[in-house]
Amino acid sequence: MMSYDVIVIGGGIAGLSAAAFLSEAAKVAVIEAEPHIGYHSTGRSAAIFIRNYGNETLRALNDVAARFFETDTQTLTDPVLSPRGELLIAKPDELDALDAYCAGATGLERLNAQEACDLVPILNPELISAAVYEPDAQDIDVDRLLQRYAAVMRANGGQIITGQPVQGMAKMGAIWTITTDLDRYQAPVIINASGAWGDHIGQMAGLRPLGLQPYRRSAVIMAVPDKMTCAHWPLFGSINEDWYAKPDAGRLMISPADADPIAPQDAYPDDLVLAQGLYRFEQATTIPVTRPLRSWAGLRSFLPDHTPAVGFDPEVGGFFWLIGQGGYGVQTSPALGQLTRDLVLAQTSVLSEPIIAALSPNRFHA
Ligand SMILES: Cc1cc2nc3c(=O)[nH]c(=O)nc-3n(C[C@H](O)[C@H](O)[C@H](O)COP(=O)(O)OP(=O)(O)OC[C@H]3O[C@@H](n4cnc5c(N)ncnc54)[C@H](O)[C@@H]3O)c2cc1C
């Protein structure tokens, strides 16, 4: 039986960021079901940081994360962000959506069709009524970020245990015992960072589900025509988020921006969904769709209000929720990891009280 101050269930970006920050002051273990960390959603993202993405609470987290990415030198020995930009285009019947996206956003430039095509020459100008450009959007080196969290945690004496799905959980007095096929582990605090399995782990601990729903999102890699260079293009897509594309090592990653509700699982793409998304991409651009070189799918797991749940369960002591990161879990990971540390160690957070309340799992028990 191994004992820790904190056990984190889930070796994705959420679990490892929390573990890295907590390991500064606590003995931490991460238990991951798969043979290696980052296997599920974290290893399948579009790897972009968009400051204006998400609701007001998410944008507050994005601001804290941006400060971390810009100024941290302890966790990040090398930068993990690099310039990319994001361009969203609107057809005549999508101008309301464009206005809604701009409301409350900062650092956006409104462009006309020609200006949009100057940035991404394969766009069809006849189908663009207006566009919005966010020059500050940046690529995230997700693997480097994940590995840095892991390295910091290990350097602080933390342990990452892979290949052991948590099978059971029980609380005696103030101590939780976690059971896997191979071992048993004890700690007074359990952090549920199990991604799409968040409600499943909650139920294993005897808690009511919060209403987490995983949605599948897919992507393909496609070559661009010979002699075309796309490396400097921004991420580009429709304002209604029914497709988007992003340069990826000289090719394009194209996503149908699908959001089909499915049960937690090792997600894989649906050919019809990919074909429909590629059709929408083809309609908006001037290049032919060719045979995808690779495809994949991952899960974006949302709570009903599209805001993560971060905090101790109000009914069962020592059980901490860190779920519902949706499509923003990589970019918000420094903010949510630091908030988790501050709440677990009863420290002051840089986030305001209303933002902490908006993230609290208490909202599901009101
Ligand atoms: C196609 C796509 C594009 C995306 N693009 C972006 C983007 O550009 N920017 C961004 O910020 N976010 C993006 N996201 C969202 C982002 O990937 C997620 O929000 C984030 O990875 C969630 O991290 P996580 O650690 O909560 O989940 P995961 O990475 O899924 O980690 C959860 C871990 O818990 C483990 N686990 C589950 N049950 C158990 C158990 N019983 N015992 C032990 N371990 C268990 C799982 O094996 C898993 O490894 C995208 C997602 C997808 C699918």
The ligand as an ORCA input file, in Angstrom:
! r2SCAN-3c Opt
* xyz 0 1
  C      -9.791     17.120    -32.220
  C      -9.600     17.920    -30.958
  C      -9.057     19.191    -31.040
  C      -8.811     19.914    -29.871
  N      -8.143     21.106    -29.986
  C      -7.786     21.781    -28.870
  C      -6.996     22.944    -28.971
  O      -6.602     23.364    -30.059
  N      -6.667     23.603    -27.818
  C      -7.065     23.146    -26.584
  O      -6.746     23.784    -25.564
  N      -7.805     22.027    -26.457
  C      -8.178     21.330    -27.572
  N      -8.908     20.186    -27.472
  C      -9.400     19.774    -26.143
  C      -8.319     19.146    -25.312
  O      -7.679     18.127    -26.056
  C      -8.941     18.577    -24.033
  O      -9.706     19.564    -23.372
  C      -7.866     18.111    -23.046
  O      -6.931     17.277    -23.687
  C      -8.498     17.374    -21.881
  O      -7.458     16.886    -21.065
  P      -7.744     15.845    -19.924
  O      -6.471     15.608    -19.240
  O      -8.921     16.316    -19.129
  O      -8.272     14.538    -20.698
  P      -7.455     13.311    -21.323
  O      -6.287     13.769    -22.101
  O      -8.444     12.459    -22.027
  O      -6.893     12.576    -20.044
  C      -7.730     11.855    -19.167
  C      -6.978     10.593    -18.790
  O      -7.694      9.913    -17.746
  C      -7.430      8.531    -17.923
  N      -8.410      7.728    -17.204
  C      -9.732      7.611    -17.436
  N     -10.283      6.703    -16.614
  C      -9.284      6.245    -15.824
  C      -9.215      5.272    -14.781
  N     -10.292      4.579    -14.378
  N      -8.014      5.043    -14.213
  C      -6.903      5.709    -14.589
  N      -6.916      6.629    -15.586
  C      -8.087      6.894    -16.200
  C      -7.527      8.336    -19.431
  O      -6.870      7.159    -19.853
  C      -6.886      9.618    -19.951
  O      -5.523      9.437    -20.303
  C      -9.172     19.401    -28.603
  C      -9.754     18.146    -28.519
  C      -9.946     17.387    -29.677
  C     -10.524     16.005    -29.559
*
